[in-house]
Amino acid sequence: MMSLGLLAGLATAATDADRPRLTVLDLTVSAGVDRELASSLSEAITIEASRIGAFEVTSQKALATLLGMERQKQLLGCAEEASACAIELAEAVGSRFVLTGSLVKLGSTWQLNLQMLDARRSAPVGRTTRLATDLDTIRAQLPWAVAEATGTPPPQSPSRLVPYALMIGGGVAVATSGVLFLQSFSREETTLAELQVSGATLKDVATYQAEARAISELRVAAAVVAGLGAAAFVTGLVLNPRNDAVNRVAVVPTTNGAAVVGVFP
């Protein structure tokens, strides 16, 4: 099996002409899965494989366009859409690596399986399995899934500094607003207690009116700070990037059939 270090170096140490060719085959599908959806996902996988920069990527559709379907049949002497024939075709046109995969629906869960083979060594380079309850999540995981299957470095995770700063700052602001509210109620209770002492006022009316205005302003300020803090906290949650790289799952056999295990997004 080719080492991860060697594959990682391909992106920077080789020119376009020196890069090994990778053929991305169309995903095979299980019963009940729309082939158009699988075709669209296959194109997205091809784009991600190209973005890595370590390979000269060719899709199965591109090969069909270049050679023509009839020429493919003549070259391989096999039926249309046969996976084994497609792999032989990739080898015939000089692709060292072949990325294959399948899209399966298990109840309400989608499962994407990817595997890259080294045709020269007849050995797998890497594989990955991703599960999600919708295809949008599967698409969001493609950069990590393709990197894992091809044995290349995963995309750099987005910085969490700003989201965490917003959430922490928002939390502090909300806590501060709570303190301000408590202060306003404490001052209000103190003022009312003074007014109720023997039915006499201890200070002039203007002083108590000013205190009432100050208490009202304090509560307005507390409400504004609470609102800004809550907005900052929610913004931080929205901006906080999901760690799609850790959403690894698999189907394992059980006494009653199979079970899905792992971490769902």
N, C-alpha and C positions, 0 to 999 in steps of 0.2 A: 504494500500500500504506500502511495506517495506521501511523504511527510507534509505536515501543515506548513512548516517553514519554507519548504521548496515552493509550494503553491502560493504562499504569501509573497515570495520574492518575484514571482512571474509578473506581477502587475507593474513593478518598477524597474526590474533588471532586463526586461526584454522589449524589443521594438515590436511594432505591430506585425511585422513579417515573421518575427520569431515566436510570437505567442502561439500556444497550441490551440487547435480548433476544437470547439465544443459544439456539439449538435444537441439542441434541445428538442426532444420529441414531444408530440402532443400528449396530454394527459389521457390515460385510459379512465373510463368511468364505470360506475356500478349501475345496476338497474335503477331507473327512476331519476337519474341525474341528467339534466339537459346538456347535450353535447355542445350547444352554443356557449353555455356558461363555462364549460371545461375549456373550450377553444379560447375564450377571452382570458381565462386564467393562465393558459399556456403562453399566450402572448405577453402577459404581465411577467411571467417567470423568465421569458427570454430577455425582456428589457432589464430585469434585475441582474441576470447573468452578464449582460453586456456592461452594465454599470460598474461591475466589479473591476473590469479592466485587465483581468489576468488572462482572458481567453479571446480568441477570435470566434465570436458566437454566430452560429447558423441555426435557424429554426427548421423544423420539418417542412413547414409550408414554403420556406425559401428554397429548399431542395426540390420540392415538387414543382415550383415555378421554373427553376433552372433546368431541370432534367425533363420535366413533363411526366405525368403519371404513367403513361404507357411505357416510357423509357425506363422508369423505375421497375415496372413489372418485368420488362425484358431483362433488365440487369440482374434482378434477383430471382426471377422466375417464381413469384409467390403471389398470394392474394392480397388485395388492397386492404389496408389498415392492420396488417399483421405486425405485431410489435417486434418479433424476431427479425423480420425482413427489414424493418426500419433501422434496426441497429446495424444490420449488415450493410445497409445502404450508407449509413454514416461512416462506417469503416471504409467502404469503397471510395468515398469522396475525400478521404484523408483526415477524418476527425479522430483525434486520439481519445477524446472524452465524449461520453454520451450521458445526458441528463434525462432520466426517465421519471415518471411519476404517475400517480393515480388520484382521482377525486372520488370519495365515497361518502354516501349519506347514511348515517346510522340513526334512524329515528329523526329527531330534530337536530342532530349534531352532524357537522361537516368534518370530514377527515381528509387531510392532504398528506400524501406520502411522496417524498422525493428521494432519489438515489442517483449518484453519479458513478459511472463505471469507467475504468481505464481500459479501453479496448486493446491497447498494446499488451497489457499484462493480464487481461481478463480478470480484473480484480476490482472490487468496489473501493471508491475513494472516501465516500461519506454518504450518510443518509439522515433523514429527519422525518418526523411525523408531527403534524400540527392539527389540533382540533379546536373547533369553535362552534358557537350556535348560529353564526351567520357568515356569509361569504365576505362581507366587508372586513370582518376581523381577520379572516384568513388572508385577505389581500394586504392588510396592514402588517402582517407577520412575514410577508414574503422576503423582505431584505435579510432577515435573520435566518429564515428557512433555507433560502438559496445559498447563503454563506455557509451554513452548517453542512448542507448536502455536498457542496463543492470543496469543502475543506479550506476555505479562505477566511480571513479575519472578518468578524461581524462588523456592521456599521457602528460608528462611534455613537454612543448613547447621547441624546440631547442633554444639555446642562440643566440641572435641577436647582441651581442657585437662585434664580429669580423667582420661580414658583415657591420654593421654601421660604424665601425672604418675605414674599407677600403673605403666605399663610401664617408665619410667625408674627409679622408685623400686624396682620389683621387680628390675630388672637390677642396680642398685647393691647391693641386699641379697644377691643370689646371688653377686656378685663378692666381697662382704665375707665371706660364708660360706666361700668358697674360701680366702681369706686366713686365716681362723680355723682351718680344717682344716690348712693348711700349718704354721701356728704350733704346733698340737698335735703334729703329726708331728715337727717340728724339736725341740720340747722332749722328746719321747719318745726320740728318737735321742740327744740330749745326755745324758739320764739313763742310758740303757743303756750309753753309752760310759763314763760315770763308774763304773758298777758293774763293768765289765769290765777296768778298769785294774788289773793285777797281782792280780786276784781279790780286791781289798780295796775296802771302801766308804770313800768320802771324806766322807760325811755320815752322821748317825745314821739309823736305820730309820724313825723317825717323819717325818723330813724327806722321805724318798723316798715314803712312803705318802701324805703330803699332796700331793706333786707328782703322783702317780698320779691322785689324786682331781681335782686341778686340770685335768689333761689330759683326763680323762673329761668333766668339766663343760664344758670348752672345746669338745669335739666335739659334745656335746649342744646347746650354744648355737649352734654352726655349723649343725647339722642343722635346728634350729628356724628360724633366720634364712633358710636356703635354702628351706625349705618356705613360709614367709611370702612371701619374694621371688617364688618361682614362682607362688604363688597370686595375688599382686598383678599380676604380668606377664600371666597368663592372663586375669584380670578386665579389665585394660586392653584386651587384644585383643578381648574379647567386647563391651565397651562402646564401642569405637572405631567411630564411625559410618562406614558405607560411603558413598563419594562416588558416589551413583547418577547425579548430574548429568553425569558425564563418560562414562557408558557409552553412547556414541553409535556407532551402527553403520549399515551400509547394504548393499544388494545392488547389485553393479555387474556390467555385462555383460562376458563374456569370450569368447574364441574358441570355447570349448566349452559355452557356456551362460551361467551366472552364478556369481558368487562372493560370499561374505559377508565383509565387511571391517569392522574397527572394534575396539572394546574390549569384551570380554565380562566380565560381573560374576563 
